[in-house]
Amino acid sequence: MTAAAPVDLRGLYAVPPGVDFPRALVDGLLARFDGTPPEALARATVYVNTRRMERRITELFAEGPPRLLPRLRLITDIGQESAAALPPPVPGLRRRLQLARLIEALIAAEPDLAPRDAAFDLATSLAALMDEMQGEGVIHEDIAALDVTDLSGHWARSQKFLALIGQTVAPDPSAPTDTEARQRRMVELLADRWADAPPTDPVIVAGSTGSRGATALFMRAVAGLPCGAVVLPGVDAHMPPDIWARLVADPPQEDHPQYRFAALARALGQNPATLREWAPVSAPSPARNALVSLALRPAPVTDGWRRDGPSLGDLTAATAGLSLIEAPDPRFEAMAIALRLRAALEDGQTAALITPDRMLTRRVAATLDRWGIEPDDSAGEPLRQTAAGRLVRHVADLFGQRLTGAALIVLLKHPMVHAGSGRNQHLKWARDLERRLRRQGPPFPDAAALADWARGARGSAPGAPDPVPWAEWVAATCLGHEWIGVAPLADLTETLMTTVEALAIGADGDHATLKVWADPDGRAAHKALSDLLAEADHGAPMAPPAFRAVLESIMGGEVREPVTPDPRVMIWGTLEARVQGADLVILGSLNDGSWPEMPSPDPWLNRRMRRDAGLLLPERRIGLSAHDFQQAIAAPEVVLSRARRDGEAETVASRWLNRLVNLMDGLPDQSGPAALAEMRARGARWTALAQAMDRPAATLPPAPRPSPVPPVAHRPRALPVTDVERLIRDPYEVYAKRILRLRPLDPLHRDPDARDRGRVLHLVMERFVPDFATLLPAEREERLMQLAQEVLETEVPWPAARRMWLARIARIAEPFLADEEARHALGHPMTGEQKGTLDIPAPKFTLTAKADRVDMTADGAYLLYDYKTGSPPTAPQQKQFAKQLLLEAVIAEQAGFGDAGPAPVLRAEYIGLGATPKVVAAPLADAPPADVLAEFLELVRRYDDPDTGYTAQSAPETDSFDGDYLHLARAGEWDLSDTPGREKVGH
């Protein structure tokens, strides 16, 4: 027989903001059960909202003396006794796949509703709405009955999607239903059973604010029991009764932090202004709680600040434990917070950072890592960002897309790929392959390119490892996925898992090295994929983009790595912070958008429709965030932190911080402005320390404008004509390229650029010009475009660039062909590019050239042409800097091109084939070859002088400082007006 309840518990109880809630809960329990038999406390059932709080309560009881503990349960365990009477819940993934199938059918019938690839994203959003409806007790008929006649067509289209909810939710109550609906049904069954036979043992709900419909229903049921209590965290005892009444008046003030408590109290017939205290504990700073309470008054009654503000008294004491950090940007905010956390450790305090901004928490954790501090992060790391999660996503990114060099190297360098004993050799070959792809391409590697690299990478030493099997493994695992199209979900998932495992095992094929699923992140990723495979039959066949959307959704959970964090430094989300305490609390990222977070866009229902249907309004979520703020700011010592700028934009301070600042500024007689200045001064100390962290101990002088002076013997004795302009404009580039022999690596993910466009155009002209004379005028344009199409298909792997460049060639075809008629009338083109070499005996130097096009007149004179895809240089530019054609004329007259000997140059021209086609002639009359050769020899002699340095940016064309070697020259530390710092090198 069940014993009678040993204590009197009934209704709502309050714990003020700032109190260590778990300790207050335990103290209140011990006080109420004091003098009862030992087993009395064990008969009580306490429902809490998080596992972390459950562990904390257990730890507090474990401090002694020995006693029997109450039954601790999570609120999510409500009504487990009734679970057997209900069918098991439908997995959330299955429900989303079912909805996605229905949405795809709807889109197929009405394609203008949405893109097909968006089906799963829409299903995820629709499933979230279903959960909310079921949690709040809203049925599909309530949604279908909404009046949208006076609204835009968008909401009428939404009704077509919302109608799918009625097709998804089974009308039979004995059929499996969703988790949220099942949870509410269990609460309803439990409440009905309690109405007939209430439990005689105590039932207590502690720490919840009742933000979810099923939870609020359960809290009302418990509060109505003969021996049931609801202990509310952070109840404002400083709010007058009229303000409490205003919260639930019409219109309700749902964005106020105390609204939920007011609504719950009204539903139970209690006065929220006179709720009983759960335990005889006071807040760390009642004066601060009063200040914050007044600052957070509902917007319509903030005129009461003037009336009630003087009653707060001197605000210096109320804000003594408050600091305000206003950092210049998020980086310095994170550094300042990390410094404050470190100081708390040194002072023996426990410290917690509370923020919904996960980017800030990552920055703080990275800064703490400088000092070897590992914070206890309650959220963990998103699965998709873990090593296993990234590998799964990288492999999925291969589906339906051509393999790029960047994607291949990212895969091969992943820490879980080829993780066995041969990983060192694997990484060496991966680096060698990367260099090959950077130097020679192709942008989209294929099996032939991998095989060609492997043959060239074979070592000549006896016993050297053969890269050919490794290259074949790379081709087998990484190639061929671009052909994957619309396929059954099970096939896509199996291919994904098989490929991930093949990459992890490596070329050796040793299954003992399959470690990708071993760590916590691997186990979580494997479970997510296994669940997807188990539910795949409920989903429709999908294309790779839709499959990637599914993966992003199922890999959105958090994973906690098996590390031992410092228990004194904690990072909490707002849920954990509601019912836990620390000596120092830091509220980070106090800007609108974080506190409160921006509401997610609702594609289904507008605000009025939500209100009419009985769903949650955005104001209620804001009110929950406001309660988190009110609870956290009441801690013994608090740091309020924000960044003034984020990226390139000014931020807006959180509305609650703004209210607090404005209230204090308006109370000069209560020392409000002075107290606010002290808060800012305390925070500025940490900002100053953060700014000093990366500041060098001593101010280093900027690097001088370089002008290295190498030994003459190491200076180049040969140059192509294209490098002469570089020697004139930026000698340092010639020094780095020709003397230091440095060559920039192309990026792995290379976009088509002007160099590619020029190469393609040269190939087109090289094939077209020799046939020009044999073509009829009506055939020439067609032949030009045909050759352009062939070259682009062969040489340009980027489809968009092919189409765009073909269109450009089509635009210039007519003027080019007209000019070409005149050029052919002057001379006959030699086949292909022609090489020319001029050996100068004194000073000994070799000048080389590879002319784009060389024509010969009937009497043996040269016609020199150079194709330009950009703007050709003007005549004045050619005289001073762009001497390419003028030097080619020198080579033609002194040595000749190809098999032709020296001959005079009749004409030299740049053929501009850019957006505005034009021809620019070289000024041969003003700069004859003999004069150009003399100027070039003078340039050679100047750099044969041992005291001449290779000065950076001697005569730049622009001040954009764009070049491959300017970072080596420390550009940015000097400007063009600085005197070059000559420095002998290599002597």
MIMIZA-815718 format. One line per field, with one value per residue (C-alpha): x, y negated, z; residue in one letter. Coordinates in steps of 0.1 Angstrom, whole numbers. Each point is the difference from the previous one (the first is absolute). Example, Ala and Ser with C-alpha at 12.3 -4.5 7.8 and 13.67 -1.06 7.14 Angstrom:
BEGIN
x <- [123;14] .
y <- [45;-34] .
z <- [78;-7] .
aa <- [A;S] .
This chain:
BEGIN
x <- [0;12;8;-16;18;24;0;-24;9;-25;0;27;33;25;38;13;24;37;-4;18;-31;10;14;-31;-21;19;-1;-38;-5;22;-19;-34;9;19;-14;-16;9;31;-21;-23;24;6;-38;1;4;19;-3;28;7;36;24;25;-23;-8;37;5;-29;15;34;-15;-17;32;17;-16;-11;-11;-38;-24;-4;-32;-8;15;-17;3;-32;4;-7;-35;-26;23;-25;-25;24;-10;-35;11;16;37;8;8;37;4;21;-27;-26;22;6;-37;-7;27;-16;-34;16;18;-33;-16;29;-2;-37;6;37;-3;-5;37;31;1;33;-15;-24;19;7;-37;-8;23;-17;-35;10;11;-34;-17;20;-11;-36;-1;18;-24;-31;-8;-16;2;-36;9;26;-23;-27;22;-13;25;-24;14;36;25;1;31;-21;-25;28;12;-34;8;31;-18;-26;27;0;-35;12;29;-16;-20;-36;1;11;15;23;36;3;28;21;-15;-36;8;16;-31;-23;20;-4;-37;-4;21;-21;-32;12;11;-34;-16;28;26;33;6;38;14;5;22;8;31;18;-23;-16;-28;11;-13;-37;2;24;-24;-29;20;10;-37;-9;28;-9;-36;10;-7;38;14;23;15;32;5;34;7;-33;1;-10;5;-28;-32;-33;-14;29;-6;-36;9;21;-30;-24;-11;23;22;37;14;35;4;23;-27;-30;0;-1;-28;-20;7;-11;-32;-8;3;-18;30;14;35;9;-4;16;16;37;13;30;11;28;5;14;36;-9;-37;8;12;-31;-21;19;-3;-37;-7;21;-20;-34;-24;4;-34;9;36;-12;0;38;-2;-24;16;36;8;-11;30;24;36;8;37;-5;-26;25;32;2;-7;25;-8;24;-6;26;8;-8;-9;37;9;-32;10;35;-12;-24;27;23;-28;-6;37;1;-29;19;30;-23;-15;-35;-23;-9;-26;-4;-36;-9;-20;27;20;25;9;4;24;21;1;10;27;14;-1;20;29;4;-10;-35;-27;-35;-29;-22;-35;-8;29;9;-25;3;3;31;18;26;-24;-28;22;12;-36;-9;31;-9;-36;12;15;-34;-13;30;33;29;21;37;-10;-26;24;28;-24;-11;35;13;-29;14;-23;9;26;4;20;38;5;-13;34;6;-36;5;33;-17;-30;24;18;-33;-11;32;-7;-36;10;28;-16;-36;-24;-26;-22;23;-9;14;23;15;5;16;23;11;6;23;20;2;15;33;32;15;-3;-30;-15;-38;-21;-26;-20;-22;-6;-11;-23;-15;-5;-17;-22;-12;-2;-9;-33;-23;-9;-23;-22;-34;-35;2;-17;10;12;24;14;5;17;23;9;9;19;20;8;12;21;17;6;14;24;19;13;-35;6;-34;17;8;-37;-1;-24;-30;20;1;-31;-4;4;-26;-24;5;-4;-32;-14;7;-12;-33;-3;6;-27;-25;10;-30;-23;18;-4;30;20;27;34;-8;-31;20;25;-28;-11;35;3;-32;8;35;-11;4;28;29;20;36;15;22;3;-10;8;-32;5;-4;-33;-17;-37;-29;-30;-18;28;5;-36;5;37;23;36;20;6;-25;9;-29;16;-10;-27;-12;-33;1;16;-19;-27;8;-16;-32;1;-19;-34;-9;-34;-18;1;-4;-37;-6;21;-20;-33;12;13;37;30;7;35;-5;-2;35;13;-15;18;33;-8;-5;34;15;-18;11;37;5;-10;31;25;25;-10;18;-23;18;-6;19;-7;6;-5;17;-5;-32;-8;-18;-31;2;-24;-33;3;35;-12;-29;24;24;-27;-16;33;8;-33;6;27;-13;5;36;-12;24;29;-7;-3;34;15;-15;15;34;0;-7;24;29;-6;-4;33;17;-15;13;35;1;11;19;38;20;21;-11;17;10;-17;20;18;-9;23;27;21;34;11;34;3;8;-35;-19;-19;19;-31;-35;-31;-14;-30;22;17;-31;1;37;-9;-31;7;36;-7;-23;28;23;-25;-9;33;26;-18;-19;-32;-32;-35;-22;-34;-29;-16;-34;9;-26;4;21;15;29;-23;-20;32;12;-33;-1;36;-8;-31;20;29;-25;-21;24;20;-34;-13;11;-14;-35;-28;-10;-34;16;25;-22;-15;35;12;-29;4;37;-8;-26;25;28;-23;-13;35;18;-26;-16;-23;-34;-10;34;-4;-33;11;32;-17;-24;29;17;-33;-2;35;-2;-13;26;28;-8;-1;34;14;-9;23;28;0;3;33;16;-2;-1;26;-14;-5;19;36;31;28;33;25;34;17;38;7;-12;-7;-37;-28;-33;-28;-35;-29;-21;-37;0;26;-10;24;-6;7;34;10;-8;-14;-35;-2;-33;-9;-35;-13;-32;2;8;31;27;0;29;14;-2;19;28;6;-11;-19;29;-11;-8;29;25;-16;8;36;2;-16;26;30;-7;-33;-29;-4;17;1;31;4;-22;-15;-32;-27;-27;-6;-34;-20;-33;-24;-28;-16;-34;9;21;27;35;29;32;34;18;27;6;5;18;20;15;35;-10;-20;31;22;-25;-2;38;2;-26;22;31;-18;-8;35;11;8;-16;-34;-28;-33;-23;-36;-26;24;-26;-34;-28;-25;1;-21;31;-12;27;12;31;-11;-6;37;8;-20;-23;-22;29;14;-13;13;14;24;37;9;20;29;12;27;-12;19;35] .
y <- [0;-35;-21;-34;-31;-12;-36;-26;-9;-17;-26;-23;-10;-26;-2;-35;-8;6;27;33;18;37;-9;-19;29;25;-24;-4;38;7;-27;13;36;-8;22;25;37;7;16;-30;-19;31;1;-34;-4;-30;-9;-22;-13;11;28;-25;-12;35;8;-32;8;35;-16;-24;29;19;-27;16;11;33;2;16;-21;-10;15;-23;0;-21;-18;19;31;-12;28;29;21;-7;6;37;-11;-21;11;-8;-34;-5;-9;-36;9;22;-27;-25;25;7;-37;-5;27;-18;-34;14;13;-34;-18;24;-9;-38;-7;-37;7;7;15;38;1;-20;28;13;-35;-7;33;-8;-34;16;27;-27;-16;34;4;-34;6;34;-15;-29;22;-16;24;-2;-11;-32;-8;9;-23;-31;-28;-10;-18;-34;10;3;30;13;10;17;20;9;16;25;11;-1;23;27;0;15;27;8;1;32;-6;33;-7;35;-5;-11;-38;-25;-4;-34;12;32;-21;-22;31;16;-32;0;36;-6;-31;20;28;-25;-17;33;13;-27;13;-2;-3;-34;-10;-31;-17;-21;-24;-1;-32;19;-12;31;8;36;-12;-28;24;23;-28;-10;36;3;-33;11;32;3;5;-16;-30;-19;-19;-29;-14;-37;-14;-38;-10;-37;-3;-18;19;-24;8;38;-6;-19;29;21;-28;-7;-2;24;-10;32;-14;-8;25;7;5;38;-1;-24;21;32;-16;-14;35;14;-29;-13;-34;-2;-30;21;33;18;3;35;-4;-28;-12;-35;-11;-10;-36;-9;-36;11;21;-30;-21;27;5;-36;-1;29;-14;5;-27;-16;-9;-11;-35;15;-3;-36;8;32;-6;-21;28;21;-21;-4;23;3;29;16;1;7;35;-11;-6;-11;10;-19;15;-15;33;37;11;-24;8;37;-8;-23;27;27;-23;-5;37;7;-26;17;32;-16;-15;34;-9;21;-19;5;-15;-2;-8;13;-11;32;-19;-20;32;15;-32;0;37;-6;-28;20;27;-24;7;37;-7;24;-14;22;-7;13;-1;19;-3;3;34;-15;-18;30;19;29;-24;-20;32;11;-35;-1;34;-11;-31;22;13;-15;-23;2;7;-31;-1;-18;26;28;-14;-8;36;15;-22;6;15;30;10;27;1;32;6;-13;-35;-17;13;-9;-36;-2;11;-23;-30;10;3;-34;-16;16;-12;-35;-2;19;7;11;-19;31;31;32;35;-8;-30;22;28;-25;-15;35;10;-31;3;35;0;13;14;38;9;-35;1;1;-28;17;21;-30;-21;28;1;-38;4;29;-19;-36;1;9;-16;-28;24;5;-14;5;33;18;-14;34;2;-35;8;33;-15;-28;24;24;-29;-14;34;6;-34;8;34;-13;15;29;14;8;1;-1;-36;-10;-25;-26;13;6;-34;-17;-22;31;20;-29;-4;38;0;-29;17;34;-17;-16;34;16;-27;-3;19;-28;-26;-6;4;-32;-19;-7;-36;13;28;-25;-20;32;6;-36;5;34;-11;-30;15;-7;23;-3;11;23;-27;-9;-37;-23;1;-35;-16;7;-10;2;-5;-19;33;12;-34;-3;24;-1;-25;-11;-26;-20;-1;-16;-8;-1;-15;-23;-13;2;31;20;-13;6;21;-9;20;26;-10;18;10;13;-23;-37;-15;-5;36;13;-19;12;36;-1;5;-17;-36;-14;-21;31;12;-36;2;33;-16;-30;23;16;-35;-9;32;-2;-37;7;21;-11;-14;-6;-13;-13;2;-12;-10;-34;12;33;2;-34;-10;-16;23;-9;7;26;-17;10;-13;-32;-3;4;-26;-25;5;-6;-30;-16;3;-24;-6;38;-2;19;-16;3;37;6;-16;23;30;-11;-7;35;15;-23;16;33;-15;-18;32;18;-27;4;38;-1;-32;6;-8;-25;-22;15;-24;6;18;-23;1;29;-3;32;-1;35;9;-7;37;9;-25;13;1;7;-14;4;-33;3;-4;-32;-20;17;-10;-36;-2;24;13;18;24;9;5;23;19;3;-1;15;23;-4;9;-5;30;-2;5;34;-14;-23;-20;-9;-31;-23;23;29;-23;-11;36;11;-30;7;36;-10;-25;25;24;-25;-25;25;11;-35;-4;34;-8;-18;-33;15;30;-19;-10;35;16;-24;8;37;0;-22;26;29;-18;-10;35;14;-27;-16;23;-27;2;-36;-14;20;-16;-35;1;14;-29;-24;15;-2;-38;-7;23;-25;-28;25;17;-34;-10;35;-6;-30;19;28;-25;-11;34;37;13;25;31;-3;-20;-8;0;-25;-2;-29;6;-32;3;-31;-2;37;5;21;-15;25;-4;22;-21;7;-5;-7;-9;-4;-24;10;-18;18;-27;9;-9;6;4;6;10;-18;10;-32;-35;-3;-24;-35;-13;-21;30;21;-26;0;34;25;7;36;-7;-25;26;26;-24;-1;38;2;-25;14;38;8;23;37;11;-35;-20;-37;-23;-35;-4;-17;-1;11;-1;10;16;-8;27;-12;-15;-29;14;-23;1;-20;-3;1;-34;13;-34;-17;29;18;34;-14;-26;26;24;-28;-8;37;4;-30;17;32;-20;-17;34;12;-28;18;-29;1;15;15;-26;9;-19;-23;-12;18;-5;-4;-4;32;19;32;26;34;-11;-32;19;10;-37;-8;-23;-20;-9;-25;-22;-12;-31;19;2;36;18;15;32;23;37;32;-16] .
z <- [0;-9;30;4;-13;27;-11;-12;-36;-23;-28;-12;17;-9;0;-7;-29;6;26;-6;-9;6;34;9;-12;22;30;-4;-3;31;20;-9;7;32;28;-24;-2;-22;-27;-3;-22;-21;-8;-16;-38;-13;-37;-13;-36;-7;7;11;28;9;5;20;24;5;7;26;18;-1;21;30;24;-14;-8;-24;-32;-17;-33;-26;-35;-31;-11;-33;21;8;1;-7;19;-28;-28;-4;-8;-29;-33;-4;-15;-37;-4;-9;-31;-13;4;-19;-28;-3;-2;-25;-22;2;-7;-31;-13;6;-17;-29;-4;5;-10;8;37;8;-15;2;18;29;9;30;14;-3;16;29;5;-3;25;25;-4;6;32;12;-9;19;30;2;-6;-34;-25;-38;-2;19;-27;-28;14;-1;-21;-27;-23;7;0;-28;-23;19;29;-22;-15;35;6;-27;19;34;-14;-1;38;-1;-24;23;35;4;12;19;36;2;-29;5;4;3;31;10;-4;19;28;3;-1;28;21;-7;10;32;9;-5;22;26;-1;11;22;9;13;37;-4;-7;-37;-7;-33;4;-24;-29;-13;-19;-34;-17;-2;14;28;10;1;22;23;5;7;27;16;4;19;37;4;-31;-4;-29;9;-24;-7;-1;12;3;35;-7;-25;13;-2;-27;-23;6;-10;-30;-14;-5;-10;-35;-19;20;5;-12;-6;37;20;26;-24;2;38;-1;-24;20;32;-15;-14;35;17;18;4;-15;21;32;-9;29;2;-5;23;23;-22;-13;-33;-2;-6;7;-10;-34;-4;7;-26;-27;9;-6;-32;-15;8;-30;-26;5;36;-2;9;35;0;11;28;13;-9;31;22;-12;21;-7;-31;8;24;-24;-28;20;-14;-36;-28;-35;-28;-33;-23;-34;-18;7;0;28;19;0;11;28;12;0;20;26;2;5;28;17;0;16;26;8;-14;-21;-32;-27;-34;-10;-36;-29;-24;-9;-20;31;20;-26;1;38;1;-26;21;32;-18;0;37;-1;15;-13;9;8;-30;6;-37;-15;-36;-29;-16;-35;12;15;-18;-9;-9;-23;-18;-5;-14;-23;-15;-5;-18;-27;-10;-32;-5;-18;23;4;10;32;10;-7;21;28;1;-2;28;24;32;-2;-36;-4;38;2;1;-35;7;-2;-35;-9;11;-19;-32;7;3;-32;-18;14;-15;-33;0;9;-26;-29;9;-12;20;-1;5;-18;-1;-28;19;31;-20;-17;33;15;-29;4;38;0;19;-17;32;5;23;-3;5;-32;-1;-28;24;22;-30;-11;35;-2;-34;12;32;-11;-37;-17;25;-24;-18;30;-7;14;20;29;33;12;-30;6;37;-7;-26;24;29;-23;-14;34;12;-31;5;37;-7;-26;-29;21;5;37;16;34;-7;-3;28;-15;20;33;18;14;-31;-22;20;-2;-38;-5;21;-20;-33;13;11;-34;-17;23;-10;-36;-13;12;-22;-37;-24;1;-18;16;11;18;16;13;16;17;13;13;20;15;10;19;34;25;9;32;-4;27;16;37;1;29;21;12;-34;-17;-33;3;-24;15;8;23;15;12;29;8;17;1;18;-31;-29;-34;-23;-35;-33;16;-34;-17;-21;29;31;-12;-30;-32;-5;-27;-31;-1;-36;11;23;7;34;-2;-12;28;26;-15;-1;36;-8;16;-10;-5;32;21;-11;6;35;7;-11;22;30;-8;1;33;16;-11;8;36;7;27;-25;-36;-31;-28;-33;-36;-31;-15;-35;-18;-34;-17;18;34;23;21;37;14;8;37;3;-17;25;29;-13;-8;35;17;-21;9;38;8;36;6;-14;-31;-26;24;7;-37;-6;27;-18;-32;16;15;-34;-18;20;-17;-34;4;11;-31;-23;16;-4;-36;2;-4;31;-19;-30;-30;-28;-34;-26;-25;-36;-12;-26;3;-16;-10;-14;-38;-6;13;-21;-31;-33;-20;0;-21;-14;22;31;-11;10;34;3;-7;21;29;0;34;-19;-24;30;17;-31;-19;28;30;-24;18;-18;14;3;-17;24;0;-6;-29;-18;-37;-3;-27;-4;-10;-23;-17;-4;-16;-23;-12;-7;-20;-21;-4;-17;-18;-16;-22;-16;-5;-35;-11;13;-19;17;8;18;22;29;2;-1;27;23;-7;10;31;11;-5;19;28;4;2;20;23;26;14;-18;9;-12;-33;-7;10;-20;-31;1;2;-30;-19;8;-13;-30;-26;7;3;-33;-17;13;-8;-36;0;18;-25;-28;15;7;6;36;11;17;38;26;-11;22;-3;18;0;15;9;3;20;26;-3;2;-17;-9;-9;-14;-10;-23;-2;-37;-27;-36;-29;-28;-36;1;32;26;34;13;37;19;36;12;31;18;21;-10;-22;12;-15;-20;29;23;-26;-3;38;14;-22;-24;-9;-37;-4;13;-22;-29;12;0;-34;-16;19;1;-16;11;-6;-32;-15;4;9;-20;4;19;-20;27;36;15;31;-10;28;3;32;5;-23;-29;-12;-16;15;-21;15;-5;-22;-16;34;16;-28;9;1;27;19;0;13;28;9;1;23;22;0;9;29;16;-7;24;34;19;-19;20;-10;14;8;-21;-18;-24;7;-25;28;38;6;11;-17;-7;9;20;18;32;-1;-5;32;-20;23;24;-25;-28;-34;15;23;-10;-9;26;-19;15;-13;-1;-7;2] .
aa <- [M;T;A;A;A;P;V;D;L;R;G;L;Y;A;V;P;P;G;V;D;F;P;R;A;L;V;D;G;L;L;A;R;F;D;G;T;P;P;E;A;L;A;R;A;T;V;Y;V;N;T;R;R;M;E;R;R;I;T;E;L;F;A;E;G;P;P;R;L;L;P;R;L;R;L;I;T;D;I;G;Q;E;S;A;A;A;L;P;P;P;V;P;G;L;R;R;R;L;Q;L;A;R;L;I;E;A;L;I;A;A;E;P;D;L;A;P;R;D;A;A;F;D;L;A;T;S;L;A;A;L;M;D;E;M;Q;G;E;G;V;I;H;E;D;I;A;A;L;D;V;T;D;L;S;G;H;W;A;R;S;Q;K;F;L;A;L;I;G;Q;T;V;A;P;D;P;S;A;P;T;D;T;E;A;R;Q;R;R;M;V;E;L;L;A;D;R;W;A;D;A;P;P;T;D;P;V;I;V;A;G;S;T;G;S;R;G;A;T;A;L;F;M;R;A;V;A;G;L;P;C;G;A;V;V;L;P;G;V;D;A;H;M;P;P;D;I;W;A;R;L;V;A;D;P;P;Q;E;D;H;P;Q;Y;R;F;A;A;L;A;R;A;L;G;Q;N;P;A;T;L;R;E;W;A;P;V;S;A;P;S;P;A;R;N;A;L;V;S;L;A;L;R;P;A;P;V;T;D;G;W;R;R;D;G;P;S;L;G;D;L;T;A;A;T;A;G;L;S;L;I;E;A;P;D;P;R;F;E;A;M;A;I;A;L;R;L;R;A;A;L;E;D;G;Q;T;A;A;L;I;T;P;D;R;M;L;T;R;R;V;A;A;T;L;D;R;W;G;I;E;P;D;D;S;A;G;E;P;L;R;Q;T;A;A;G;R;L;V;R;H;V;A;D;L;F;G;Q;R;L;T;G;A;A;L;I;V;L;L;K;H;P;M;V;H;A;G;S;G;R;N;Q;H;L;K;W;A;R;D;L;E;R;R;L;R;R;Q;G;P;P;F;P;D;A;A;A;L;A;D;W;A;R;G;A;R;G;S;A;P;G;A;P;D;P;V;P;W;A;E;W;V;A;A;T;C;L;G;H;E;W;I;G;V;A;P;L;A;D;L;T;E;T;L;M;T;T;V;E;A;L;A;I;G;A;D;G;D;H;A;T;L;K;V;W;A;D;P;D;G;R;A;A;H;K;A;L;S;D;L;L;A;E;A;D;H;G;A;P;M;A;P;P;A;F;R;A;V;L;E;S;I;M;G;G;E;V;R;E;P;V;T;P;D;P;R;V;M;I;W;G;T;L;E;A;R;V;Q;G;A;D;L;V;I;L;G;S;L;N;D;G;S;W;P;E;M;P;S;P;D;P;W;L;N;R;R;M;R;R;D;A;G;L;L;L;P;E;R;R;I;G;L;S;A;H;D;F;Q;Q;A;I;A;A;P;E;V;V;L;S;R;A;R;R;D;G;E;A;E;T;V;A;S;R;W;L;N;R;L;V;N;L;M;D;G;L;P;D;Q;S;G;P;A;A;L;A;E;M;R;A;R;G;A;R;W;T;A;L;A;Q;A;M;D;R;P;A;A;T;L;P;P;A;P;R;P;S;P;V;P;P;V;A;H;R;P;R;A;L;P;V;T;D;V;E;R;L;I;R;D;P;Y;E;V;Y;A;K;R;I;L;R;L;R;P;L;D;P;L;H;R;D;P;D;A;R;D;R;G;R;V;L;H;L;V;M;E;R;F;V;P;D;F;A;T;L;L;P;A;E;R;E;E;R;L;M;Q;L;A;Q;E;V;L;E;T;E;V;P;W;P;A;A;R;R;M;W;L;A;R;I;A;R;I;A;E;P;F;L;A;D;E;E;A;R;H;A;L;G;H;P;M;T;G;E;Q;K;G;T;L;D;I;P;A;P;K;F;T;L;T;A;K;A;D;R;V;D;M;T;A;D;G;A;Y;L;L;Y;D;Y;K;T;G;S;P;P;T;A;P;Q;Q;K;Q;F;A;K;Q;L;L;L;E;A;V;I;A;E;Q;A;G;F;G;D;A;G;P;A;P;V;L;R;A;E;Y;I;G;L;G;A;T;P;K;V;V;A;A;P;L;A;D;A;P;P;A;D;V;L;A;E;F;L;E;L;V;R;R;Y;D;D;P;D;T;G;Y;T;A;Q;S;A;P;E;T;D;S;F;D;G;D;Y;L;H;L;A;R;A;G;E;W;D;L;S;D;T;P;G;R;E;K;V;G;H] .
